[in-house]
Amino acid sequence: MQNKVQVQQNTRKEIAQENLRENSPEIVIRSMTLEDIPAIVAIEEASFPTPWSAESFTSELKDNYLARYYCLELKGNVIGYMGLWIIMGEAHITNIAIWPGCRGQGWGGYLMRNIMQSMFRSGVLRLTLEVRVSNITAQNLYKGLGFRAAGLRKRYYSDNQEDAVIMWASL
């Protein structure tokens, strides 16, 4: 168990890392393009048992007027992405993933915090997502960003019939 001093030191370290990221020209969050899809599919395939296809992402970008997809670039390479559907002042996070070699370094939280701030500025008041019951790491990330469990979707995931926790955050 961490004591108060360790928690404060960890918090200072996180703030310092965040400040470095905010001021780095090597880190970019931008709208996803069709040219990004091969990199996004590679991240999907490395991240999920039932990854979205290139066709799914193409359709989202070309045909879904509710969809917003973003890439996280580090030194010119896409290392993560996040997708949302914007519906009547709320956003449904469809997917978020970070390249396996870049996980555990705060990039998922960085991407989500920035997109959440952007959504707030554009008038979105609440966000929702589903996460596997077994994915405690992701649930902890989301809780740290202000999401709270609000329900359960039974047998939500088609690959193994696992339940999903429904989480909501107010901005």
Buried (B, 14 or more C-beta within 10 A) or exposed (E): EEEEEEEEEEEEEEEEEBEEBEEEEEBEBEEBEEEBBEBBBEBBEEBBEEBBEBEBBEEBBEEEEEBBBBBBBBEEEBBBBBBBBBEEEBBBBBBBBBBEEBBEEBBBBBBBBBBBEBBBEEEBEEBBBBBBBEBEEBBEBBEEBBBEEEEEEEEBBEEEEBBBBBBBBEB
